[in-house]
């Protein structure tokens, strides 16, 4: 037993018999709420896993977006789209009674006819097509049955540059404007403008169903366009058709 001398709150000294106890007073800051080092490491590890998964998701989405954008805006696809739009717009406003499908050999354009002549319903195929349509306002002069159109559009493949082009020009046979082909050659006179629709064209075919032995068609032109993609060398095939709505003279 050990006697202890201590002071009371009023300063009086007293003795007390008690066993010796060791008491350590710790500062109050030691008991403040917080994380241990192990808990912090575990939290950082869990956050890293979540961040890695999010980064992989964002990266995958970005790569998919880039691939979709490149596919939609590659040169071959844009060329095919421009060609389909031009074929559809010009074809729908053209005169189904006056258009031509040509077979092209070098720089020579020859209208495709029926062979043999006894089979007029044959499907005829060529490498060029010429549409004829009206670009002026309707007036009494256009009601003349001899006026079949006032302008033309000649679609053809330039084999030297592998580009699909279209020539636009005035059409007035009576006034010295015979159309897109003169004497088996492309008309390159005054007033003719040329537009490139597609590049890296491997082949193009225009076809229609004949209605007589001279090769005149029934008013629907089909197109098969093959373009070589310059990025990977793959072949892109586009098939389209246009139906001529105008019939004159009736």
Secondary structure by P-SEA (a helix, b strand, c coil): cbbbbbbccccccccccccbbbbbbbccccccccccaaaaaaaaaaaaaaaaaaaaaaaaaaaaaaaaaaaaccaaaaaaaaaaaaaaaaaaaccccccbbbbbcccccccccccccccccccccccbbbbbbbcccccccccccccccccbbbbbbcccccccbbbbbbbbcccccccccccccccccccbbbbbccccccbbbbbbbbcccccccccbbbbbbbbbccccbbbbbbbbcccccccccc
